[in-house]
Amino acid sequence: MIVQVICTVCFLAVNIFSVRSSFDFLKVNDTDEINQTLVSEFILQGLSGYPKIEIVYFALILVMYLVILIGNGVLIIASIFDSRLHTPMYFFLGNLSFLDICYTSSSVPSTLVSLISKKRNISFSGCAVQMFFGFAMGSTECLLLGMMAFDRYVAICNPLRYPIVMSKVAYVLMASVSWLSGGINSVVQTSLAMRLPFCGNNIINHFTCEILAVLKLACADISLNIITMVISNMAFLVLPLMVIFFSYMLILYTILKMNSATGRHKAFSTCSAHLTVVIIFYGTIFFMYAKPKSQDLIGEGKLQASDKLISLFYGVVTPMLNPIIYSLRNKDVKAAVRYLLNPKPIH
């Protein structure tokens, strides 16, 4: 977890550096582009230079998207209709599954269409909607992961107070605040990005309207965008990660004090799935943004195919793995899914 904190700080630094580099380049060319017509749509480049990979990519994304819809859909239904899953942890898990469906559905269908039909253009408003959902779901997921870590801390370290601290009113309010905060953050970031004038180059070197890729095309001052993104990253990325870090440090301390080996094993098993998801989520973010950007020089906008495949892992593979991880590592979820698929009494 200490490594993850360091990685997140690195991610913030690289994030700011990338945007600032783009802004410096835009200032140099601002006088040349100011008289050009403002763009009304964007072109998502994707893997346009790799036609053979596109076919494989289309098949992979389609299969993974179906797994996301089915896997997360089953988890949501199970958490609603199985009384054994009517607890704070599974309530948060149901929210996480719903979030993953919303996140992927905001970008994957359009990506599939562009791969199969070669239609890569996206309207200005369509790009704004895609950016909004991407930012909102990402921010909300960070907060939900932090809430889930706090839930595990209370359950293991203060089990007698758990029913009071994590009452239904409390955990519903915690989830609601996560969604509302993520939505507000996304409204601010999206509105600040889309108010900028975009002139000349309208090619987004990405599969979706990712905010950093879009900001590189702006022909205006983006200082305010940089400041708000730093604040956003601190509030929605670093703060939840710190909650997760300290929660698991206290959990580990409590577990090591237990005399019963069975109790220690049970405590570890209840946390392992969530901790695995956290490592995958933050690890992928770090790998995406904190890697060297030597190819992203002034005047160069071409990301390598490997970089774009990494974005696939973050945007599609992670939401696909979440229900698999929780299903394989949690006997309550497995029992609920089995009962859902074959409604017979489980002895």
Backbone torsions as a table, in degrees:
resi	resn	phi	psi	omega
1	MET	NA	-33.4	177.0
2	ILE	-61.7	-41.2	178.5
3	VAL	-61.2	-38.2	-179.5
4	GLN	-65.0	-38.4	177.9
5	VAL	-62.6	-45.1	178.9
6	ILE	-62.4	-41.3	179.8
7	CYS	-61.9	-40.2	-178.7
8	THR	-65.8	-41.2	177.3
9	VAL	-61.6	-41.5	177.1
10	CYS	-61.6	-40.6	179.3
11	PHE	-59.6	-42.9	179.4
12	LEU	-62.1	-45.2	-177.9
13	ALA	-62.9	-44.7	-179.6
14	VAL	-66.9	-37.3	178.8
15	ASN	-57.7	-49.0	-178.2
16	ILE	-66.4	-42.9	-178.9
17	PHE	-60.9	-41.3	-178.7
18	SER	-62.8	-45.8	-178.7
19	VAL	-68.3	-40.5	179.6
20	ARG	-63.7	-39.4	178.6
21	SER	-61.3	-41.2	179.1
22	SER	-64.1	-41.0	-178.4
23	PHE	-65.4	-40.6	178.2
24	ASP	-60.7	-40.1	178.8
25	PHE	-66.4	-39.1	-178.5
26	LEU	-67.2	-36.2	-179.2
27	LYS	-64.6	-35.6	-179.4
28	VAL	-65.9	-37.5	-174.8
29	ASN	-99.4	6.0	-173.9
30	ASP	-62.7	-38.6	-177.5
31	THR	-68.4	-27.7	-179.9
32	ASP	-78.3	-28.2	-172.2
33	GLU	-101.7	-9.6	-171.7
34	ILE	-65.1	-28.4	-178.0
35	ASN	-89.3	-1.7	-178.5
36	GLN	-82.3	158.8	-178.9
37	THR	-67.6	136.2	177.5
38	LEU	-67.6	140.5	-176.4
39	VAL	-76.9	146.6	178.5
40	SER	-110.5	-7.9	177.5
41	GLU	-152.8	164.4	178.8
42	PHE	-118.3	160.5	175.8
43	ILE	-117.6	121.1	179.1
44	LEU	-87.2	114.0	-172.9
45	GLN	-70.6	-41.9	179.0
46	GLY	56.8	-131.2	179.0
47	LEU	-109.4	43.2	-175.6
48	SER	-60.4	-24.1	-179.9
49	GLY	-88.7	2.8	-177.7
50	TYR	-132.1	74.6	-175.1
51	PRO	-60.5	-36.3	-179.9
52	LYS	-69.6	-37.9	179.0
53	ILE	-67.3	-31.8	-177.8
54	GLU	-58.6	-38.5	-178.8
55	ILE	-66.1	-46.5	177.9
56	VAL	-63.4	-41.3	-179.1
57	TYR	-61.6	-42.7	179.2
58	PHE	-60.6	-46.0	-179.2
59	ALA	-63.9	-42.9	-179.8
60	LEU	-63.6	-47.0	-178.4
61	ILE	-63.6	-41.7	-179.1
62	LEU	-62.0	-46.8	-179.9
63	VAL	-63.0	-45.9	-178.6
64	MET	-66.3	-36.1	178.3
65	TYR	-65.0	-40.0	177.0
66	LEU	-64.5	-39.4	177.4
67	VAL	-63.9	-39.6	178.6
68	ILE	-61.9	-47.7	-178.8
69	LEU	-63.4	-45.1	-177.5
70	ILE	-71.4	-50.3	-176.8
71	GLY	-61.7	-50.4	180.0
72	ASN	-70.7	-33.7	177.0
73	GLY	-63.5	-41.7	178.0
74	VAL	-63.9	-40.9	179.0
75	LEU	-63.6	-40.6	179.2
76	ILE	-64.4	-45.9	-179.7
77	ILE	-63.7	-42.1	-179.9
78	ALA	-63.6	-41.6	-179.0
79	SER	-69.0	-21.6	179.2
80	ILE	-86.1	-44.6	-170.2
81	PHE	-97.4	-13.8	178.1
82	ASP	-97.8	116.7	-176.2
83	SER	-63.5	-25.1	179.5
84	ARG	-67.8	-18.9	-179.2
85	LEU	-101.0	12.0	178.5
86	HIS	-85.8	62.8	178.6
87	THR	-129.9	163.4	-179.4
88	PRO	-55.1	-42.6	-176.8
89	MET	-60.1	-45.5	-178.0
90	TYR	-77.6	-23.7	172.4
91	PHE	-64.8	-45.4	176.6
92	PHE	-64.3	-37.9	179.1
93	LEU	-63.9	-40.1	176.5
94	GLY	-62.7	-39.6	176.6
95	ASN	-64.6	-40.3	179.4
96	LEU	-64.1	-39.4	178.4
97	SER	-66.5	-43.0	177.7
98	PHE	-62.8	-39.7	178.6
99	LEU	-62.3	-43.7	-179.8
100	ASP	-62.3	-38.3	177.7
101	ILE	-65.1	-44.6	179.9
102	CYS	-64.4	-42.5	-177.5
103	TYR	-62.5	-49.5	-178.2
104	THR	-70.9	-34.6	-179.0
105	SER	-69.5	-17.8	178.8
106	SER	-80.2	-14.8	-175.8
107	SER	-133.4	-34.7	-174.4
108	VAL	-63.3	-47.0	179.9
109	PRO	-55.8	-43.9	179.4
110	SER	-66.5	-34.5	177.1
111	THR	-65.3	-42.5	178.2
112	LEU	-62.4	-41.6	178.8
113	VAL	-62.9	-43.4	-179.1
114	SER	-66.2	-32.5	-179.8
115	LEU	-73.3	-36.2	-174.9
116	ILE	-89.5	-30.1	-175.5
117	SER	-108.4	-6.8	-177.5
118	LYS	65.2	13.2	175.7
119	LYS	-85.4	107.5	-171.9
120	ARG	-110.1	-3.7	-178.5
121	ASN	-81.0	147.1	177.3
122	ILE	-138.2	135.7	-177.1
123	SER	-66.9	162.8	179.2
124	PHE	-59.8	-45.0	179.6
125	SER	-69.3	-36.7	177.7
126	GLY	-64.3	-37.4	177.3
127	CYS	-66.0	-38.6	179.3
128	ALA	-64.8	-42.4	179.0
129	VAL	-63.8	-43.8	179.6
130	GLN	-63.3	-42.1	178.3
131	MET	-64.7	-40.4	-179.8
132	PHE	-60.6	-50.2	-178.1
133	PHE	-65.5	-38.9	178.8
134	GLY	-62.0	-45.6	179.9
135	PHE	-68.4	-43.5	-177.6
136	ALA	-63.7	-45.0	-178.5
137	MET	-69.2	-38.5	178.8
138	GLY	-65.0	-44.3	179.0
139	SER	-63.9	-44.5	-178.8
140	THR	-64.7	-39.5	-179.5
141	GLU	-63.4	-39.9	177.4
142	CYS	-59.0	-45.3	-179.3
143	LEU	-67.2	-40.0	179.6
144	LEU	-64.3	-39.4	177.6
145	LEU	-63.7	-37.1	175.6
146	GLY	-65.9	-41.7	178.2
147	MET	-62.8	-40.1	-179.9
148	MET	-66.4	-36.1	177.0
149	ALA	-65.9	-41.6	177.8
150	PHE	-63.4	-38.9	177.7
151	ASP	-60.4	-43.6	178.9
152	ARG	-67.2	-34.9	178.3
153	TYR	-63.0	-47.7	-179.4
154	VAL	-65.0	-41.4	-177.2
155	ALA	-64.0	-35.7	-175.8
156	ILE	-94.2	-40.3	-175.4
157	CYS	-88.4	-27.0	179.4
158	ASN	-135.6	61.5	-174.4
159	PRO	-61.5	-31.9	-178.8
160	LEU	-70.9	-29.1	179.8
161	ARG	-92.8	-4.3	-175.1
162	TYR	-56.5	-47.4	-179.4
163	PRO	-61.3	-27.1	-179.3
164	ILE	-83.6	-49.2	-177.9
165	VAL	-65.5	-45.2	-177.5
166	MET	-103.8	52.9	175.4
167	SER	-70.4	168.2	-178.0
168	LYS	-60.4	-40.8	178.6
169	VAL	-61.6	-40.7	-177.3
170	ALA	-66.1	-50.5	-174.7
171	TYR	-74.8	-27.8	174.0
172	VAL	-68.1	-40.3	178.0
173	LEU	-64.9	-39.9	179.2
174	MET	-62.6	-43.2	178.7
175	ALA	-67.3	-39.9	-179.8
176	SER	-63.6	-42.1	177.8
177	VAL	-63.0	-37.6	178.7
178	SER	-62.0	-48.3	179.8
179	TRP	-64.8	-44.6	-178.3
180	LEU	-65.4	-43.3	179.9
181	SER	-64.4	-43.4	177.8
182	GLY	-61.5	-40.1	179.1
183	GLY	-65.8	-44.0	179.2
184	ILE	-63.7	-44.0	178.2
185	ASN	-59.3	-41.6	-179.2
186	SER	-67.9	-38.8	177.8
187	VAL	-60.2	-44.5	-179.3
188	VAL	-63.9	-50.6	-176.5
189	GLN	-65.0	-42.7	-177.9
190	THR	-67.5	-44.5	-178.8
191	SER	-64.9	-38.9	178.6
192	LEU	-67.3	-35.2	-179.8
193	ALA	-74.0	-43.7	-173.9
194	MET	-82.0	-8.5	174.8
195	ARG	-78.5	-14.6	-178.2
196	LEU	-71.3	147.8	173.7
197	PRO	-79.7	138.5	178.2
198	PHE	-120.8	116.1	-176.0
199	CYS	-131.4	147.5	179.7
200	GLY	81.3	-112.0	-176.0
201	ASN	-67.0	125.5	178.7
202	ASN	-122.1	20.7	-178.6
203	ILE	-93.8	115.0	177.0
204	ILE	-89.8	118.0	-176.7
205	ASN	-82.3	65.5	-177.4
206	HIS	-162.9	172.9	175.7
207	PHE	-83.6	-27.0	-177.8
208	THR	-130.6	177.2	177.6
209	CYS	-81.3	68.9	177.4
210	GLU	-72.3	133.9	-166.4
211	ILE	-61.0	-38.8	180.0
212	LEU	-66.5	-38.0	178.1
213	ALA	-67.0	-35.5	179.6
214	VAL	-71.9	-42.8	-178.5
215	LEU	-61.2	-28.7	179.3
216	LYS	-65.6	-18.9	-178.7
217	LEU	-93.0	-9.4	-177.1
218	ALA	-70.9	144.0	178.1
219	CYS	-114.8	54.5	179.2
220	ALA	-156.7	174.7	179.8
221	ASP	-67.7	124.9	-179.7
222	ILE	-114.1	23.4	179.7
223	SER	-59.3	-42.1	-179.9
224	LEU	-63.6	-36.9	176.9
225	ASN	-62.8	-40.8	179.4
226	ILE	-63.2	-45.7	-178.5
227	ILE	-62.6	-46.6	-177.9
228	THR	-67.8	-32.7	178.2
229	MET	-69.0	-36.4	176.8
230	VAL	-63.9	-46.1	178.9
231	ILE	-62.0	-43.0	179.9
232	SER	-62.2	-44.4	-179.8
233	ASN	-63.9	-37.4	178.3
234	MET	-66.0	-42.3	-175.5
235	ALA	-77.0	-38.4	-171.7
236	PHE	-105.7	-9.8	-179.6
237	LEU	-115.7	-54.8	-175.5
238	VAL	-74.1	-46.4	-177.2
239	LEU	-59.3	-49.8	176.3
240	PRO	-61.2	-35.0	179.2
241	LEU	-66.2	-36.8	176.4
242	MET	-66.1	-38.9	176.0
243	VAL	-61.5	-43.4	178.3
244	ILE	-63.1	-44.9	-177.9
245	PHE	-60.3	-53.5	-177.4
246	PHE	-69.0	-33.0	177.2
247	SER	-61.8	-45.3	-177.4
248	TYR	-76.1	-26.2	173.4
249	MET	-65.3	-43.2	178.3
250	LEU	-69.2	-36.6	177.3
251	ILE	-63.6	-46.4	179.4
252	LEU	-60.5	-43.0	178.7
253	TYR	-60.9	-42.3	179.9
254	THR	-67.0	-41.1	-178.9
255	ILE	-65.0	-41.7	-178.8
256	LEU	-66.1	-21.7	178.3
257	LYS	-83.1	-12.6	-178.8
258	MET	-70.1	140.0	179.0
259	ASN	-85.6	-28.6	-176.4
260	SER	-86.1	126.6	176.2
261	ALA	-66.4	-35.3	177.9
262	THR	-64.1	-41.1	178.8
263	GLY	-64.6	-40.7	178.4
264	ARG	-64.2	-43.1	179.9
265	HIS	-63.0	-41.8	-179.7
266	LYS	-65.6	-40.6	179.7
267	ALA	-65.3	-43.5	178.7
268	PHE	-63.1	-41.1	-177.1
269	SER	-65.9	-33.1	179.7
270	THR	-72.2	-19.6	-177.7
271	CYS	-102.8	-20.2	-170.8
272	SER	-60.9	-41.9	-178.0
273	ALA	-64.3	-47.7	-180.0
274	HIS	-63.1	-42.1	-179.5
275	LEU	-64.7	-37.0	177.2
276	THR	-63.1	-44.1	178.9
277	VAL	-63.0	-41.6	179.5
278	VAL	-62.1	-44.4	-179.5
279	ILE	-63.0	-43.5	179.4
280	ILE	-64.7	-44.4	-176.5
281	PHE	-63.5	-55.4	-177.7
282	TYR	-73.4	-33.8	178.7
283	GLY	-62.7	-40.2	179.5
284	THR	-68.6	-40.6	178.0
285	ILE	-59.9	-45.3	179.8
286	PHE	-62.3	-45.7	-177.4
287	PHE	-64.3	-33.0	-179.7
288	MET	-70.0	-44.5	-168.0
289	TYR	-106.3	-22.6	-176.3
290	ALA	-96.4	3.1	176.8
291	LYS	-76.7	155.8	-178.9
292	PRO	-56.9	139.3	-178.6
293	LYS	-108.3	41.3	-174.5
294	SER	-61.9	-28.8	-178.5
295	GLN	-82.2	-9.7	-176.7
296	ASP	-95.8	62.1	-177.2
297	LEU	-87.5	169.8	178.5
298	ILE	-60.2	128.6	-179.0
299	GLY	87.8	-5.7	-179.7
300	GLU	-112.4	127.1	-178.7
301	GLY	-123.1	9.4	-172.9
302	LYS	-94.2	115.9	174.1
303	LEU	-85.0	148.2	177.1
304	GLN	-71.7	159.7	-179.8
305	ALA	-60.0	-35.1	-179.7
306	SER	-62.9	-37.5	178.8
307	ASP	-64.2	-38.0	-179.2
308	LYS	-73.5	-32.0	176.2
309	LEU	-68.6	-30.8	175.4
310	ILE	-66.1	-39.0	177.5
311	SER	-63.9	-30.7	174.5
312	LEU	-63.4	-43.5	-178.8
313	PHE	-59.6	-43.9	-179.3
314	TYR	-68.6	-42.1	-173.1
315	GLY	-84.5	-22.8	-174.5
316	VAL	-126.2	-46.8	-174.6
317	VAL	-66.7	-42.7	-179.5
318	THR	-60.4	-49.1	175.7
319	PRO	-61.5	-28.2	178.1
320	MET	-72.4	-36.3	-177.2
321	LEU	-75.0	-28.3	-176.1
322	ASN	-53.5	-54.3	179.7
323	PRO	-66.6	-31.1	178.8
324	ILE	-66.3	-44.8	-179.8
325	ILE	-62.5	-47.5	-178.1
326	TYR	-69.4	-29.6	180.0
327	SER	-74.7	-39.8	-176.5
328	LEU	-77.1	-29.5	-172.2
329	ARG	-106.8	11.5	-178.3
330	ASN	-137.4	113.9	-175.5
331	LYS	-68.1	-31.1	178.7
332	ASP	-65.0	-43.0	179.0
333	VAL	-66.2	-42.9	179.1
334	LYS	-61.3	-41.9	179.3
335	ALA	-65.3	-40.1	-180.0
336	ALA	-66.7	-39.9	179.2
337	VAL	-68.1	-41.1	177.6
338	ARG	-61.5	-42.4	179.5
339	TYR	-66.9	-35.4	179.4
340	LEU	-66.6	-39.6	-179.6
341	LEU	-80.3	-29.0	-179.8
342	ASN	-139.1	83.1	-172.8
343	PRO	-68.2	73.1	174.1
344	LYS	-122.2	154.0	178.9
345	PRO	-57.6	129.7	179.1
346	ILE	-98.0	118.7	-178.1
347	HIS	-95.1	NA	NA
